[in-house]
Amino acid sequence: MRSLLLLFAFVAVTLSTSIQNGQRADAVLDGMFCPICKDLIKGAEGMGEDELLDYIAGFVKTECDKLPLKKLQQDCFDAIMGKSQQIFDGLLSGHASPDALCKDITLC
């Protein structure tokens, strides 16, 4: 457990340093927000247009706020909400699984 916490702290510091230095390349954050994307898609399946818009913003804010660094929280929110129209369209089409949709929009 202690090793896991140390590893998490190291990753958070490394990402924070890279982000603060302006090196926010997709490769740095590659897949970091994938679990949030998949959970978002799973939770939103079957919702109608009106409730879906509110759900996406609320869910993303809540989940990203759980990240340990304010900068990382903002990057999470920006990255996922930047894809919100694609998420919205994919959910309304009903043809995309969470894995497929999140990969298609490059969050996984």
C-alpha positions as a Markdown table, in Angstrom:
| # | Residue | x | y | z |
|---|---|---|---|---|
| 1 | Met | 0.0 | 0.0 | 0.0 |
| 2 | Arg | 2.8 | 2.4 | 0.9 |
| 3 | Ser | 4.6 | 1.6 | -2.4 |
| 4 | Leu | 1.4 | 2.4 | -4.3 |
| 5 | Leu | 1.0 | 5.7 | -2.6 |
| 6 | Leu | 4.7 | 6.6 | -3.3 |
| 7 | Leu | 4.2 | 5.6 | -6.9 |
| 8 | Phe | 1.1 | 7.7 | -7.2 |
| 9 | Ala | 2.8 | 10.7 | -5.6 |
| 10 | Phe | 5.8 | 10.4 | -8.0 |
| 11 | Val | 3.5 | 10.2 | -11.0 |
| 12 | Ala | 1.5 | 13.2 | -9.8 |
| 13 | Val | 4.7 | 15.3 | -9.2 |
| 14 | Thr | 6.2 | 14.3 | -12.6 |
| 15 | Leu | 3.0 | 15.2 | -14.4 |
| 16 | Ser | 2.6 | 18.4 | -12.5 |
| 17 | Thr | 6.2 | 19.4 | -13.4 |
| 18 | Ser | 5.7 | 18.6 | -17.1 |
| 19 | Ile | 2.4 | 20.4 | -17.2 |
| 20 | Gln | 3.8 | 23.5 | -15.4 |
| 21 | Asn | 6.7 | 23.6 | -17.9 |
| 22 | Gly | 4.3 | 23.8 | -20.8 |
| 23 | Gln | 4.9 | 20.2 | -21.9 |
| 24 | Arg | 1.3 | 19.2 | -21.9 |
| 25 | Ala | 1.7 | 17.0 | -24.9 |
| 26 | Asp | -0.9 | 14.3 | -25.5 |
| 27 | Ala | 1.8 | 11.7 | -24.9 |
| 28 | Val | 2.3 | 13.0 | -21.3 |
| 29 | Leu | -1.4 | 12.6 | -20.5 |
| 30 | Asp | -2.0 | 9.6 | -22.7 |
| 31 | Gly | -4.7 | 7.6 | -21.1 |
| 32 | Met | -4.7 | 9.4 | -17.8 |
| 33 | Phe | -8.4 | 10.4 | -18.1 |
| 34 | Cys | -9.5 | 7.2 | -19.8 |
| 35 | Pro | -11.2 | 5.7 | -16.6 |
| 36 | Ile | -13.1 | 8.9 | -16.1 |
| 37 | Cys | -14.2 | 8.9 | -19.8 |
| 38 | Lys | -15.3 | 5.2 | -19.6 |
| 39 | Asp | -17.2 | 5.8 | -16.3 |
| 40 | Leu | -18.9 | 8.9 | -17.8 |
| 41 | Ile | -20.1 | 6.9 | -20.8 |
| 42 | Lys | -21.3 | 4.0 | -18.7 |
| 43 | Gly | -23.3 | 6.3 | -16.4 |
| 44 | Ala | -24.8 | 8.3 | -19.2 |
| 45 | Glu | -26.1 | 5.5 | -21.4 |
| 46 | Gly | -29.8 | 5.7 | -22.1 |
| 47 | Met | -30.1 | 9.4 | -21.0 |
| 48 | Gly | -32.0 | 11.8 | -23.2 |
| 49 | Glu | -30.6 | 15.0 | -24.7 |
| 50 | Asp | -31.7 | 17.4 | -22.0 |
| 51 | Glu | -30.4 | 15.5 | -19.0 |
| 52 | Leu | -27.3 | 14.4 | -20.8 |
| 53 | Leu | -25.8 | 17.8 | -21.1 |
| 54 | Asp | -26.1 | 18.5 | -17.4 |
| 55 | Tyr | -24.9 | 15.1 | -16.5 |
| 56 | Ile | -21.7 | 15.3 | -18.6 |
| 57 | Ala | -20.5 | 18.6 | -17.1 |
| 58 | Gly | -21.4 | 17.6 | -13.5 |
| 59 | Phe | -19.8 | 14.2 | -13.7 |
| 60 | Val | -16.6 | 15.5 | -15.3 |
| 61 | Lys | -16.3 | 18.3 | -12.7 |
| 62 | Thr | -16.9 | 15.9 | -9.8 |
| 63 | Glu | -14.5 | 13.2 | -11.0 |
| 64 | Cys | -11.7 | 15.6 | -12.1 |
| 65 | Asp | -11.9 | 17.4 | -8.7 |
| 66 | Lys | -10.8 | 14.2 | -7.1 |
| 67 | Leu | -7.4 | 14.5 | -8.7 |
| 68 | Pro | -4.6 | 15.6 | -6.3 |
| 69 | Leu | -3.4 | 18.8 | -8.0 |
| 70 | Lys | -5.4 | 21.9 | -9.1 |
| 71 | Lys | -3.6 | 22.1 | -12.4 |
| 72 | Leu | -4.3 | 18.4 | -13.1 |
| 73 | Gln | -7.9 | 18.9 | -12.2 |
| 74 | Gln | -8.3 | 21.8 | -14.7 |
| 75 | Asp | -6.4 | 19.8 | -17.4 |
| 76 | Cys | -8.7 | 16.9 | -16.8 |
| 77 | Phe | -11.8 | 19.1 | -17.0 |
| 78 | Asp | -10.5 | 20.8 | -20.2 |
| 79 | Ala | -9.5 | 17.6 | -21.9 |
| 80 | Ile | -12.8 | 15.8 | -21.4 |
| 81 | Met | -15.1 | 18.8 | -21.8 |
| 82 | Gly | -13.2 | 19.7 | -25.0 |
| 83 | Lys | -14.5 | 16.4 | -26.3 |
| 84 | Ser | -18.0 | 16.8 | -24.8 |
| 85 | Gln | -19.7 | 17.3 | -28.2 |
| 86 | Gln | -18.2 | 14.1 | -29.5 |
| 87 | Ile | -19.2 | 12.3 | -26.3 |
| 88 | Phe | -22.7 | 13.7 | -26.6 |
| 89 | Asp | -23.0 | 12.7 | -30.2 |
| 90 | Gly | -21.6 | 9.2 | -29.5 |
| 91 | Leu | -24.0 | 8.6 | -26.6 |
| 92 | Leu | -27.1 | 9.8 | -28.6 |
| 93 | Ser | -26.2 | 7.6 | -31.5 |
| 94 | Gly | -26.2 | 4.6 | -29.1 |
| 95 | His | -23.7 | 2.7 | -31.2 |
| 96 | Ala | -20.5 | 3.2 | -29.2 |
| 97 | Ser | -19.3 | 1.2 | -26.2 |
| 98 | Pro | -17.4 | 3.1 | -23.5 |
| 99 | Asp | -14.1 | 1.6 | -24.7 |
| 100 | Ala | -14.7 | 2.4 | -28.4 |
| 101 | Leu | -16.0 | 5.9 | -27.8 |
| 102 | Cys | -13.2 | 6.9 | -25.5 |
| 103 | Lys | -10.6 | 5.5 | -27.9 |
| 104 | Asp | -12.3 | 7.3 | -30.8 |
| 105 | Ile | -12.0 | 10.6 | -29.1 |
| 106 | Thr | -8.5 | 9.9 | -28.0 |
| 107 | Leu | -9.0 | 9.9 | -24.2 |
| 108 | Cys | -7.9 | 6.3 | -24.1 |
